[in-house]
Amino acid sequence: MTATPPPAAGEAPLLDVRDLSVEFRTRDGVAHAVNGVGYRVAAGETLAVLGESGSGKSVAAQAVMGILDCPPARVTGGRVIFKGRDLLTATREERRRVRGAHLAMIFQDALSALNPVVSVGAQLAEMYQVHAGLSRKRARGRAAELMERVRIPAAGERLGDYPHQFSGGMRQRVMIAMALALEPELIIADEPTTALDVTVQAQVMDLLAELQSAYGMGLILITHDLGVVADVADRIAVMYAGRIVEHAPVRELYKNPAHPYTRGLLDSVPRLDRKGRGLSAIKGTPPDLTAIPPGCAFHPRCPLARAVCRTDRPPLYDVAPGRTSACHFWRETMDGAR
Ligand code: SF4
């Protein structure tokens, strides 16, 4: 058994999140949004964090970035070690310096993340003026280069356009450009393609993957969509009720999941390698985070649940090198997937 998922192979991770917990005080009680989450990301690596809405994947990412609204949120435990420094004990100023220059985030909704009354070129140029001390002219030149890099057609002529003048896909490219401006070592992309249609989704994901490889960055891709991650992620961490319930290299997870929740997710999306088999949805709904079920939080929805699942919280079991599962019956789950 292990307390946190195994490290990425190779050198020391860029980001090492350990046992992170976050709660929210709500009118209905304390919502336990993140409950002991741990993951590691190395340079040049993509970790997908997958889960339904309310699984805690975005809250954990916001805690890593230091952008949670506290209160009502409260980080109740854990460590967020970025390049050897625990960001949870850093001063506000230190965290501000790390954000943007070393760690950047791409949000789902570019329209609300960008300033609607400032032109896109001015917003990009400001990054270079404030953080890199460039003159206005040089900063605008760099902004135009970056817009070309993310393949915005006629980039130089569009510097004066405002966010609402771009299509959804182009706006998301602008968000990617903003995140890339200072060449961070790690980018967290929170549902970066959810608001886009399928063709544009694929283009934006391809662009992200290409830029990640060109810049050698680490990438955390947060998504509820298994289809988005198959081609771009190296590893997947599956979250449920604020916990990572399975963590595995992407191919192994697709081939033979070690947690019934992951199996349920895989069975609910169309896959070319499973032609002819019907799709089935996971029964029930995710739990109320103010009243997470005892034992295994997934037990009310789990087809394999037994008495022990209702009382004993499964630890993260080591399933194979680089693989963990929080299921008492992970062996059975894997056998059943064959
Ligand atoms: Fe299902 Fe039990 Fe495994 Fe939880 S521990 S996923 S309830 S079999």
Boltz pocket constraint, residues with backbone or C-beta under 6 A from the ligand:
constraints:
  - pocket:
      binder: B
      contacts: [[A, 259], [A, 260], [A, 261], [A, 296], [A, 297], [A, 298], [A, 299], [A, 300], [A, 302], [A, 303], [A, 304], [A, 305], [A, 306], [A, 309], [A, 312], [A, 314], [A, 326], [A, 327], [A, 328], [A, 329], [A, 330]]
      max_distance: 6.0
